[in-house]
Amino acid sequence: MDIASLSTALSSITTGNDIGVAMLSKQLDLMETQGDSMVKALEQSVSPHLGSNIDVLV
């Protein structure tokens, strides 16, 4: 391989890696947003009076 083709191949690999990292970063942001939404939904669905008393007599 000559220097020019090696340089082109390395540049292509670097660009592919940069695109992969950018996509993973966006996916992580999306998952964090979805997680926050799920936590908010679970917090709103909780009934604080349920489960506070346990009947231990049979």
N, CA, C and O atoms as a GROMACS GRO file, in nm:
protein
  232
    1MET      N    1   0.085  -0.119   0.000
    1MET     CA    2   0.000   0.000   0.000
    1MET      C    3   0.088   0.123   0.000
    1MET      O    4   0.193   0.128   0.065
    2ASP      N    5   0.045   0.219  -0.072
    2ASP     CA    6   0.120   0.344  -0.070
    2ASP      C    7   0.062   0.437   0.036
    2ASP      O    8  -0.044   0.410   0.093
    3ILE      N    9   0.130   0.544   0.059
    3ILE     CA   10   0.094   0.639   0.166
    3ILE      C   11  -0.044   0.701   0.140
    3ILE      O   12  -0.121   0.720   0.233
    4ALA      N   13  -0.075   0.733   0.016
    4ALA     CA   14  -0.201   0.799  -0.017
    4ALA      C   15  -0.320   0.709   0.015
    4ALA      O   16  -0.417   0.754   0.077
    5SER      N   17  -0.314   0.582  -0.025
    5SER     CA   18  -0.427   0.493   0.002
    5SER      C   19  -0.438   0.462   0.151
    5SER      O   20  -0.549   0.446   0.202
    6LEU      N   21  -0.326   0.453   0.219
    6LEU     CA   22  -0.328   0.431   0.363
    6LEU      C   23  -0.391   0.549   0.436
    6LEU      O   24  -0.468   0.532   0.530
    7SER      N   25  -0.357   0.668   0.390
    7SER     CA   26  -0.413   0.789   0.450
    7SER      C   27  -0.563   0.796   0.427
    7SER      O   28  -0.639   0.834   0.516
    8THR      N   29  -0.607   0.760   0.307
    8THR     CA   30  -0.749   0.760   0.276
    8THR      C   31  -0.824   0.657   0.359
    8THR      O   32  -0.932   0.686   0.410
    9ALA      N   33  -0.767   0.540   0.374
    9ALA     CA   34  -0.831   0.436   0.454
    9ALA      C   35  -0.840   0.477   0.600
    9ALA      O   36  -0.944   0.457   0.664
   10LEU      N   37  -0.735   0.535   0.653
   10LEU     CA   38  -0.736   0.581   0.792
   10LEU      C   39  -0.837   0.691   0.813
   10LEU      O   40  -0.905   0.694   0.916
   11SER      N   41  -0.847   0.782   0.717
   11SER     CA   42  -0.945   0.890   0.727
   11SER      C   43  -1.087   0.834   0.724
   11SER      O   44  -1.174   0.881   0.798
   12SER      N   45  -1.109   0.735   0.641
   12SER     CA   46  -1.241   0.672   0.632
   12SER      C   47  -1.277   0.603   0.763
   12SER      O   48  -1.390   0.612   0.809
   13ILE      N   49  -1.181   0.534   0.821
   13ILE     CA   50  -1.205   0.466   0.949
   13ILE      C   51  -1.233   0.567   1.060
   13ILE      O   52  -1.323   0.548   1.141
   14THR      N   53  -1.157   0.675   1.061
   14THR     CA   54  -1.176   0.779   1.162
   14THR      C   55  -1.313   0.843   1.149
   14THR      O   56  -1.380   0.868   1.249
   15THR      N   57  -1.355   0.870   1.025
   15THR     CA   58  -1.487   0.929   1.002
   15THR      C   59  -1.596   0.833   1.048
   15THR      O   60  -1.693   0.874   1.112
   16GLY      N   61  -1.581   0.706   1.018
   16GLY     CA   62  -1.678   0.607   1.062
   16GLY      C   63  -1.687   0.599   1.213
   16GLY      O   64  -1.795   0.587   1.269
   17ASN      N   65  -1.572   0.605   1.278
   17ASN     CA   66  -1.572   0.602   1.425
   17ASN      C   67  -1.638   0.727   1.482
   17ASN      O   68  -1.714   0.718   1.579
   18ASP      N   69  -1.612   0.842   1.423
   18ASP     CA   70  -1.674   0.966   1.470
   18ASP      C   71  -1.826   0.962   1.456
   18ASP      O   72  -1.899   1.007   1.544
   19ILE      N   73  -1.872   0.906   1.345
   19ILE     CA   74  -2.016   0.894   1.324
   19ILE      C   75  -2.076   0.798   1.426
   19ILE      O   76  -2.184   0.824   1.480
   20GLY      N   77  -2.008   0.687   1.452
   20GLY     CA   78  -2.057   0.591   1.550
   20GLY      C   79  -2.066   0.651   1.689
   20GLY      O   80  -2.164   0.627   1.761
   21VAL      N   81  -1.966   0.728   1.728
   21VAL     CA   82  -1.967   0.792   1.860
   21VAL      C   83  -2.079   0.895   1.868
   21VAL      O   84  -2.146   0.905   1.971
   22ALA      N   85  -2.100   0.970   1.762
   22ALA     CA   86  -2.207   1.070   1.762
   22ALA      C   87  -2.344   1.003   1.774
   22ALA      O   88  -2.432   1.050   1.846
   23MET      N   89  -2.362   0.891   1.702
   23MET     CA   90  -2.490   0.820   1.710
   23MET      C   91  -2.512   0.762   1.850
   23MET      O   92  -2.624   0.768   1.902
   24LEU      N   93  -2.409   0.707   1.910
   24LEU     CA   94  -2.422   0.654   2.046
   24LEU      C   95  -2.452   0.764   2.147
   24LEU      O   96  -2.527   0.743   2.242
   25SER      N   97  -2.394   0.881   2.127
   25SER     CA   98  -2.419   0.994   2.215
   25SER      C   99  -2.566   1.037   2.207
   25SER      O  100  -2.629   1.063   2.309
   26LYS      N  101  -2.617   1.043   2.085
   26LYS     CA  102  -2.759   1.079   2.066
   26LYS      C  103  -2.849   0.973   2.130
   26LYS      O  104  -2.949   1.007   2.192
   27GLN      N  105  -2.814   0.847   2.113
   27GLN     CA  106  -2.893   0.739   2.171
   27GLN      C  107  -2.892   0.747   2.324
   27GLN      O  108  -2.994   0.724   2.388
   28LEU      N  109  -2.777   0.778   2.381
   28LEU     CA  110  -2.768   0.792   2.526
   28LEU      C  111  -2.855   0.908   2.575
   28LEU      O  112  -2.923   0.895   2.677
   29ASP      N  113  -2.853   1.019   2.504
   29ASP     CA  114  -2.938   1.132   2.541
   29ASP      C  115  -3.086   1.092   2.535
   29ASP      O  116  -3.164   1.129   2.622
   30LEU      N  117  -3.122   1.018   2.431
   30LEU     CA  118  -3.261   0.975   2.416
   30LEU      C  119  -3.301   0.882   2.531
   30LEU      O  120  -3.411   0.894   2.586
   31MET      N  121  -3.212   0.789   2.567
   31MET     CA  122  -3.242   0.696   2.675
   31MET      C  123  -3.254   0.768   2.809
   31MET      O  124  -3.339   0.732   2.891
   32GLU      N  125  -3.171   0.869   2.831
   32GLU     CA  126  -3.181   0.946   2.956
   32GLU      C  127  -3.314   1.020   2.961
   32GLU      O  128  -3.377   1.027   3.067
   33THR      N  129  -3.357   1.076   2.849
   33THR     CA  130  -3.485   1.147   2.844
   33THR      C  131  -3.601   1.051   2.869
   33THR      O  132  -3.693   1.083   2.943
   34GLN      N  133  -3.595   0.934   2.806
   34GLN     CA  134  -3.701   0.835   2.827
   34GLN      C  135  -3.701   0.785   2.972
   34GLN      O  136  -3.808   0.762   3.029
   35GLY      N  137  -3.585   0.770   3.031
   35GLY     CA  138  -3.577   0.727   3.170
   35GLY      C  139  -3.636   0.830   3.263
   35GLY      O  140  -3.708   0.796   3.357
   36ASP      N  141  -3.605   0.957   3.238
   36ASP     CA  142  -3.662   1.064   3.320
   36ASP      C  143  -3.814   1.067   3.307
   36ASP      O  144  -3.885   1.087   3.405
   37SER      N  145  -3.863   1.047   3.185
   37SER     CA  146  -4.008   1.045   3.164
   37SER      C  147  -4.072   0.928   3.237
   37SER      O  148  -4.181   0.941   3.293
   38MET      N  149  -4.005   0.814   3.236
   38MET     CA  150  -4.060   0.698   3.305
   38MET      C  151  -4.062   0.719   3.455
   38MET      O  152  -4.159   0.681   3.522
   39VAL      N  153  -3.959   0.779   3.510
   39VAL     CA  154  -3.955   0.807   3.654
   39VAL      C  155  -4.067   0.903   3.691
   39VAL      O  156  -4.133   0.884   3.793
   40LYS      N  157  -4.088   1.007   3.610
   40LYS     CA  158  -4.196   1.102   3.638
   40LYS      C  159  -4.332   1.033   3.633
   40LYS      O  160  -4.418   1.060   3.716
   41ALA      N  161  -4.351   0.945   3.535
   41ALA     CA  162  -4.478   0.874   3.524
   41ALA      C  163  -4.499   0.783   3.644
   41ALA      O  164  -4.611   0.774   3.696
   42LEU      N  165  -4.394   0.716   3.689
   42LEU     CA  166  -4.407   0.629   3.805
   42LEU      C  167  -4.433   0.709   3.932
   42LEU      O  168  -4.509   0.666   4.019
   43GLU      N  169  -4.370   0.826   3.943
   43GLU     CA  170  -4.393   0.910   4.062
   43GLU      C  171  -4.538   0.959   4.066
   43GLU      O  172  -4.595   0.970   4.175
   44GLN      N  173  -4.596   0.987   3.952
   44GLN     CA  174  -4.734   1.036   3.948
   44GLN      C  175  -4.834   0.924   3.973
   44GLN      O  176  -4.946   0.950   4.018
   45SER      N  177  -4.796   0.800   3.944
   45SER     CA  178  -4.890   0.690   3.960
   45SER      C  179  -4.890   0.631   4.101
   45SER      O  180  -4.974   0.547   4.133
   46VAL      N  181  -4.797   0.673   4.184
   46VAL     CA  182  -4.786   0.617   4.318
   46VAL      C  183  -4.896   0.674   4.407
   46VAL      O  184  -4.919   0.795   4.410
   47SER      N  185  -4.961   0.586   4.480
   47SER     CA  186  -5.061   0.628   4.579
   47SER      C  187  -4.996   0.614   4.716
   47SER      O  188  -4.973   0.502   4.761
   48PRO      N  189  -4.967   0.724   4.784
   48PRO     CA  190  -4.893   0.717   4.909
   48PRO      C  191  -4.966   0.644   5.021
   48PRO      O  192  -4.902   0.593   5.112
   49HIS      N  193  -5.099   0.638   5.016
   49HIS     CA  194  -5.173   0.572   5.124
   49HIS      C  195  -5.175   0.420   5.108
   49HIS      O  196  -5.206   0.349   5.204
   50LEU      N  197  -5.143   0.368   4.991
   50LEU     CA  198  -5.144   0.223   4.970
   50LEU      C  199  -5.017   0.162   5.024
   50LEU      O  200  -4.908   0.214   5.000
   51GLY      N  201  -5.031   0.054   5.096
   51GLY     CA  202  -4.914  -0.019   5.146
   51GLY      C  203  -4.860   0.033   5.276
   51GLY      O  204  -4.761  -0.020   5.326
   52SER      N  205  -4.919   0.136   5.333
   52SER     CA  206  -4.867   0.190   5.458
   52SER      C  207  -4.915   0.110   5.579
   52SER      O  208  -4.852   0.112   5.684
   53ASN      N  209  -5.026   0.038   5.565
   53ASN     CA  210  -5.079  -0.044   5.674
   53ASN      C  211  -5.082  -0.190   5.632
   53ASN      O  212  -5.121  -0.223   5.520
   54ILE      N  213  -5.040  -0.277   5.723
   54ILE     CA  214  -5.042  -0.420   5.697
   54ILE      C  215  -5.127  -0.486   5.806
   54ILE      O  216  -5.102  -0.467   5.925
   55ASP      N  217  -5.224  -0.564   5.764
   55ASP     CA  218  -5.310  -0.637   5.857
   55ASP      C  219  -5.243  -0.771   5.885
   55ASP      O  220  -5.235  -0.857   5.798
   56VAL      N  221  -5.194  -0.787   6.010
   56VAL     CA  222  -5.122  -0.909   6.044
   56VAL      C  223  -5.210  -1.009   6.119
   56VAL      O  224  -5.163  -1.118   6.151
   57LEU      N  225  -5.336  -0.976   6.147
   57LEU     CA  226  -5.426  -1.068   6.215
   57LEU      C  227  -5.502  -1.152   6.112
   57LEU      O  228  -5.543  -1.103   6.007
   58VAL      N  229  -5.518  -1.276   6.145
   58VAL     CA  230  -5.591  -1.366   6.053
   58VAL      C  231  -5.720  -1.407   6.116
   58VAL      O  232  -5.797  -1.482   6.056
   0.00000   0.00000   0.00000
